[in-house]
């Protein structure tokens, strides 16, 4: 963390951060223009590199900042998360939708980076992502009540399957929601979750008949 940058007035610091997030989210690390960043931030290129040293260090700072900013939404309500495994994942899905829609640019930056890591940053980003999971997953997924799972089901894999479904369902609606306002999607959240529960019922109770023994 660059102490010189951190010592800047908050409004100036935030303007630089916002300009970086917008540029990196729109164009990715490789194609992002530091000229565009400094123009939108209202600073010189010399100042930008004085604060961060390199484009690489700048991006890593912004990526980490974005993760921590989005996780603050979770911290505000984490004491409200239910214990049941499926209800916990459902609760987290609704929170994730709200956060992604509230912070669409920042969310795009994180998702695009994680799914298509720049080769120049792969080692550092993989370390950061591992650290993120090591820090946050125990809080999100700890103390889950899996007592309703059928006997003999691999509980770890069951949670992973549900998580995969939730990620796919969330992404489906995030794509559709990009054309709508945040308020419009939130107002329609009950309908979104109604459909979600219909899919979840199939996942909970299965598709095929039990094989005859």
Backbone torsions as a table, in degrees:
resi	resn	phi	psi	omega
1	UNK	NA	131.0	-177.4
2	UNK	-83.7	114.8	-176.0
3	UNK	-66.4	-31.7	178.6
4	UNK	-64.0	-45.2	178.4
5	UNK	-63.5	-43.1	-177.4
6	UNK	-65.6	-23.2	-179.0
7	UNK	-85.5	-4.1	178.7
8	UNK	-66.5	156.5	172.3
9	UNK	-56.0	144.0	-173.4
10	UNK	-58.0	-40.9	-177.6
11	UNK	-66.5	-37.9	177.7
12	UNK	-69.2	-42.7	179.1
13	UNK	-61.5	-44.1	-178.7
14	UNK	-65.7	-36.7	178.9
15	UNK	-63.3	-39.6	177.8
16	UNK	-66.7	-45.7	179.8
17	UNK	-60.7	-45.7	-179.1
18	UNK	-62.6	-40.0	178.8
19	UNK	-64.7	-39.5	179.3
20	UNK	-66.9	-46.1	-179.9
21	UNK	-59.0	-46.0	-178.6
22	UNK	-61.7	-44.0	-177.5
23	UNK	-70.6	-45.4	-179.8
24	UNK	-67.4	-36.8	178.6
25	UNK	-67.5	-37.6	-177.5
26	UNK	-75.1	-35.8	-169.4
27	UNK	-124.3	-4.3	-177.4
28	UNK	75.3	170.6	-177.1
29	UNK	-63.0	-48.9	-172.3
30	UNK	-64.4	-40.7	-174.3
31	UNK	-96.5	-4.9	-179.9
32	UNK	-64.1	141.3	-177.3
33	UNK	-105.5	121.7	174.8
34	UNK	-70.1	-24.0	174.9
35	UNK	-63.3	-42.5	178.0
36	UNK	-66.0	-38.2	-179.5
37	UNK	-62.5	-50.4	-176.5
38	UNK	-67.3	-33.2	177.8
39	UNK	-64.5	-46.2	-178.9
40	UNK	-73.3	-27.0	-180.0
41	UNK	-86.0	-16.3	179.6
42	UNK	74.1	34.2	177.7
43	UNK	-131.2	171.5	177.5
44	UNK	-86.3	159.0	177.7
45	UNK	-65.7	-34.8	177.6
46	UNK	-60.0	-39.7	179.1
47	UNK	-66.2	-41.8	-179.7
48	UNK	-58.6	-46.6	-178.0
49	UNK	-77.7	-21.0	171.9
50	UNK	-67.7	-38.6	179.7
51	UNK	-70.8	-39.6	-169.7
52	UNK	-119.7	-16.2	176.3
53	UNK	88.2	-46.3	-177.8
54	UNK	-156.1	163.8	175.9
55	UNK	-61.9	-37.1	179.4
56	UNK	-61.4	-50.3	179.9
57	UNK	-64.0	-35.8	177.3
58	UNK	-61.4	-47.8	-178.1
59	UNK	-63.0	-44.1	-179.2
60	UNK	-62.3	-38.2	176.5
61	UNK	-62.7	-47.3	-177.5
62	UNK	-65.7	-39.9	178.4
63	UNK	-62.3	-46.7	179.8
64	UNK	-65.5	-40.4	177.3
65	UNK	-59.3	-43.3	-177.4
66	UNK	-64.7	-42.8	178.2
67	UNK	-61.2	-47.8	-177.8
68	UNK	-65.2	-36.6	179.4
69	UNK	-64.8	-45.7	-179.3
70	UNK	-67.7	-34.4	-179.4
71	UNK	-68.8	-21.2	177.9
72	UNK	-63.4	-29.9	176.6
73	UNK	-63.6	-38.5	179.2
74	UNK	-68.4	-44.1	-177.7
75	UNK	-58.9	-32.2	-178.2
76	UNK	-65.3	-27.2	-172.9
77	UNK	-126.4	8.0	-172.3
78	UNK	-61.9	-26.1	179.6
79	UNK	-71.5	-9.1	-179.1
80	UNK	-94.7	-3.4	-174.4
81	UNK	-70.8	135.8	-178.0
82	UNK	-73.5	164.4	-176.7
83	UNK	-86.5	-38.7	-177.6
84	UNK	-56.6	138.2	-173.0
85	UNK	-56.5	-52.6	-177.0
86	UNK	-70.1	-39.2	178.5
87	UNK	-65.9	-35.0	177.0
88	UNK	-63.3	-47.4	-179.6
89	UNK	-66.2	-35.4	176.9
90	UNK	-66.6	-44.5	177.4
91	UNK	-57.7	-43.7	-179.2
92	UNK	-67.7	-34.3	177.7
93	UNK	-61.4	-47.0	179.8
94	UNK	-62.8	-40.9	178.1
95	UNK	-64.4	-43.4	-179.7
96	UNK	-62.0	-42.8	177.0
97	UNK	-59.7	-45.9	-179.1
98	UNK	-63.5	-42.6	-178.6
99	UNK	-67.9	-44.8	-179.7
100	UNK	-62.0	-36.8	-179.9
101	UNK	-76.8	-30.1	177.7
102	UNK	-73.2	-36.0	-178.2
103	UNK	-125.4	65.7	-173.0
104	UNK	-65.3	-37.6	-177.1
105	UNK	-70.4	-47.1	179.0
106	UNK	-63.1	-40.3	179.2
107	UNK	-64.5	-40.8	177.8
108	UNK	-61.8	-41.4	178.3
109	UNK	-58.2	-46.7	-178.2
110	UNK	-67.0	-49.3	-177.3
111	UNK	-62.4	-46.5	-179.8
112	UNK	-62.3	-38.1	-179.0
113	UNK	-68.6	-44.5	-177.3
114	UNK	-68.7	-36.8	-177.0
115	UNK	-83.7	-18.0	-178.9
116	UNK	-144.7	71.2	-173.9
117	UNK	-67.0	132.0	173.8
118	UNK	-62.3	134.1	-176.6
119	UNK	-58.3	-36.9	-178.2
120	UNK	-63.0	-24.9	-175.6
121	UNK	-112.8	4.3	-170.5
122	UNK	-56.2	-47.5	-177.2
123	UNK	-60.7	-48.2	-178.5
124	UNK	-66.3	-42.0	-178.0
125	UNK	-68.0	-40.5	178.2
126	UNK	-62.1	-39.0	176.2
127	UNK	-63.5	-41.7	-179.9
128	UNK	-65.7	-41.4	-179.4
129	UNK	-67.2	-41.6	176.7
130	UNK	-61.0	-42.1	178.1
131	UNK	-63.6	-38.4	178.5
132	UNK	-62.0	-47.9	-179.9
133	UNK	-64.5	-39.9	-179.4
134	UNK	-64.2	-31.8	-178.7
135	UNK	-82.0	-47.3	-168.4
136	UNK	-94.3	-32.9	-176.9
137	UNK	-60.9	-42.2	178.2
138	UNK	-58.6	-33.3	178.3
139	UNK	-73.5	-41.9	-176.9
140	UNK	-73.8	-38.5	-171.5
141	UNK	-112.8	4.7	179.9
142	UNK	-76.7	156.0	176.5
143	UNK	55.2	37.3	177.7
144	UNK	-78.7	137.4	175.7
145	UNK	-88.4	106.9	-179.6
146	UNK	-107.7	23.4	-175.5
147	UNK	-67.9	-17.8	179.9
148	UNK	-85.9	-5.4	178.1
149	UNK	-67.8	144.4	179.0
150	UNK	-63.9	143.8	-179.9
151	UNK	-60.6	133.6	179.3
152	UNK	96.5	-11.6	179.2
153	UNK	-75.9	134.5	174.2
154	UNK	-69.8	107.6	-171.1
155	UNK	-66.2	-37.6	179.4
156	UNK	-64.6	-44.9	179.4
157	UNK	-67.8	-35.4	178.9
158	UNK	-61.3	-44.7	178.0
159	UNK	-63.8	-38.7	179.2
160	UNK	-64.7	-41.0	179.0
161	UNK	-62.8	-45.6	178.4
162	UNK	-61.7	-40.9	180.0
163	UNK	-63.4	-39.7	178.4
164	UNK	-63.5	-44.2	177.1
165	UNK	-59.5	-46.1	-177.8
166	UNK	-63.0	-43.0	178.9
167	UNK	-60.8	-43.0	179.4
168	UNK	-66.7	-41.6	179.5
169	UNK	-65.3	-42.9	179.0
170	UNK	-61.2	-45.6	-178.8
171	UNK	-63.0	-37.6	178.1
172	UNK	-56.7	-46.2	-177.5
173	UNK	-79.5	-27.9	175.5
174	UNK	-64.8	-38.5	178.2
175	UNK	-64.1	-43.7	179.6
176	UNK	-68.7	-33.8	-174.2
177	UNK	-75.5	-16.0	-177.6
178	UNK	-63.2	-19.8	179.3
179	UNK	-91.5	-4.1	-176.9
180	UNK	-114.4	164.5	175.8
181	UNK	-78.2	159.8	177.6
182	UNK	-57.7	-44.9	-178.5
183	UNK	-61.8	-39.2	-179.1
184	UNK	-64.2	-40.5	-179.7
185	UNK	-70.6	-43.1	-179.9
186	UNK	-62.0	-38.7	178.2
187	UNK	-65.7	-24.8	-179.5
188	UNK	-99.2	8.4	-173.8
189	UNK	-62.8	-34.2	178.5
190	UNK	-62.1	-41.4	177.8
191	UNK	-66.8	-39.8	178.0
192	UNK	-60.3	-44.9	-177.8
193	UNK	-72.6	-29.7	175.0
194	UNK	-60.2	-45.7	178.3
195	UNK	-66.3	-38.9	178.2
196	UNK	-56.3	-45.2	-178.6
197	UNK	-65.7	-30.3	177.6
198	UNK	-65.6	-43.5	175.3
199	UNK	-64.9	-41.4	-176.5
200	UNK	-63.5	-34.9	177.6
201	UNK	-59.9	-40.3	177.8
202	UNK	-64.6	-42.0	-179.4
203	UNK	-66.3	-38.5	-177.7
204	UNK	-68.1	-41.3	-171.4
205	UNK	-108.8	-1.9	172.9
206	UNK	90.8	171.6	-177.3
207	UNK	-112.6	-48.5	-177.4
208	UNK	-84.4	155.8	170.6
209	UNK	-67.5	152.2	176.0
210	UNK	-66.0	136.4	-179.8
211	UNK	-65.8	144.8	179.7
212	UNK	-73.4	141.3	179.4
213	UNK	-106.8	NA	NA
